[in-house]
Amino acid sequence: MRTTRPVESTGPAKPTRSTTTAAAVAVLAAALLLTACDDGGSGGDAGGSNSGTDDRAGAACRIAEVGVGIEPSPAPAAGDTGTVAVTLTNRGPACVLHGFPTVRLDAGDTSVPVPRDEAAAPQRLTLDEQGTASFTVSYVRGGTDGTAGLTVRAAEFTLPDDASTHRFPWSYGAVATRGEGRPDATVGAFQRAGD
């Protein structure tokens, strides 16, 4: 008489080809689901507004962490156009500049904002450590007697998403006005230094 012995288990069952494939599909689906939930950490909109960023690599540049260089090309006489180029060198971790700086001219008893150059195209720049960017203030020189412009003593600017201010003396002559005390001047968008 033939008897059948029960088969004893000696360990976990070896996975079959169908269970291995099913596990791989499950892992792939989970990875795709996580990727779909990630917005890339941009924290901003495509329009170049002054909104903040989520991760440190995309954090806004801070005045406290940049070196500032001023390179003027003053207007020689009333009615001529001059420029003041401001170069920013990142001394900290990678950071982002986007849009325009906010610039004001201090004329003693009054401080006036400098409008943005409407022809300038704002862009988003990531500055690595020691990376540089610049912006330019263009102005028309006023008369020397102070009646045909603002007798500017200093200029100051702030960076997007940073409340700190950098101030520097203005020794480039009076700035003409366009009526109601508005300066005949504009500030350009941030760009890579040398562009």
Solvent accessible surface area in square Angstrom, and as a share of the most:
residue,aa,sasa,rsa
1,M,230,1.03
2,R,235,0.86
3,T,109,0.63
4,T,132,0.77
5,R,208,0.76
6,P,118,0.74
7,V,148,0.85
8,E,146,0.65
9,S,102,0.66
10,T,143,0.83
11,G,44,0.42
12,P,135,0.85
13,A,96,0.74
14,K,179,0.76
15,P,105,0.66
16,T,79,0.46
17,R,215,0.78
18,S,81,0.53
19,T,76,0.44
20,T,78,0.46
21,T,77,0.45
22,A,63,0.49
23,A,58,0.45
24,A,61,0.47
25,V,92,0.53
26,A,62,0.48
27,V,106,0.61
28,L,108,0.54
29,A,58,0.45
30,A,54,0.42
31,A,50,0.39
32,L,113,0.56
33,L,121,0.60
34,L,131,0.65
35,T,95,0.55
36,A,86,0.67
37,C,102,0.61
38,D,98,0.51
39,D,109,0.57
40,G,61,0.59
41,G,20,0.19
42,S,58,0.38
43,G,33,0.32
44,G,30,0.29
45,D,83,0.43
46,A,118,0.91
47,G,64,0.61
48,G,30,0.29
49,S,52,0.34
50,N,67,0.34
51,S,43,0.28
52,G,37,0.36
53,T,32,0.18
54,D,107,0.55
55,D,71,0.37
56,R,115,0.42
57,A,67,0.52
58,G,10,0.10
59,A,15,0.12
60,A,9,0.07
61,C,2,0.01
62,R,91,0.33
63,I,19,0.10
64,A,96,0.74
65,E,59,0.26
66,V,15,0.09
67,G,19,0.18
68,V,43,0.25
69,G,30,0.29
70,I,53,0.27
71,E,110,0.49
72,P,59,0.37
73,S,66,0.43
74,P,69,0.43
75,A,0,0.00
76,P,107,0.68
77,A,53,0.41
78,A,64,0.50
79,G,57,0.55
80,D,54,0.28
81,T,90,0.52
82,G,2,0.02
83,T,46,0.27
84,V,0,0.00
85,A,29,0.23
86,V,1,0.00
87,T,32,0.19
88,L,0,0.00
89,T,23,0.13
90,N,0,0.00
91,R,136,0.50
92,G,11,0.11
93,P,67,0.42
94,A,29,0.22
95,C,3,0.02
96,V,5,0.03
97,L,1,0.01
98,H,6,0.03
99,G,3,0.03
100,F,15,0.06
101,P,2,0.01
102,T,75,0.44
103,V,4,0.03
104,R,84,0.31
105,L,0,0.00
106,D,25,0.13
107,A,14,0.11
108,G,36,0.34
109,D,144,0.75
110,T,54,0.32
111,S,49,0.32
112,V,18,0.10
113,P,76,0.48
114,V,10,0.06
115,P,60,0.38
116,R,121,0.44
117,D,48,0.25
118,E,177,0.79
119,A,97,0.76
120,A,28,0.22
121,A,82,0.63
122,P,63,0.39
123,Q,83,0.37
124,R,112,0.41
125,L,6,0.03
126,T,63,0.37
127,L,0,0.00
128,D,94,0.49
129,E,111,0.50
130,Q,105,0.46
131,G,21,0.20
132,T,48,0.28
133,A,0,0.00
134,S,15,0.09
135,F,1,0.00
136,T,40,0.23
137,V,2,0.01
138,S,36,0.23
139,Y,2,0.01
140,V,37,0.21
141,R,53,0.19
142,G,3,0.03
143,G,13,0.13
144,T,127,0.74
145,D,106,0.55
146,G,30,0.29
147,T,117,0.68
148,A,57,0.44
149,G,15,0.15
150,L,22,0.11
151,T,84,0.49
152,V,11,0.06
153,R,160,0.58
154,A,6,0.05
155,A,0,0.00
156,E,39,0.18
157,F,2,0.01
158,T,31,0.18
159,L,5,0.02
160,P,10,0.06
161,D,55,0.28
162,D,20,0.11
163,A,101,0.79
164,S,52,0.33
165,T,69,0.40
166,H,52,0.23
167,R,124,0.45
168,F,14,0.06
169,P,104,0.65
170,W,13,0.05
171,S,97,0.63
172,Y,22,0.08
173,G,23,0.22
174,A,14,0.11
175,V,0,0.00
176,A,15,0.12
177,T,51,0.30
178,R,121,0.44
179,G,37,0.35
180,E,173,0.78
181,G,31,0.30
182,R,133,0.48
183,P,4,0.02
184,D,32,0.16
185,A,3,0.02
186,T,33,0.19
187,V,1,0.00
188,G,15,0.14
189,A,12,0.09
190,F,1,0.00
191,Q,59,0.26
192,R,99,0.36
193,A,40,0.31
194,G,85,0.82
195,D,119,0.62
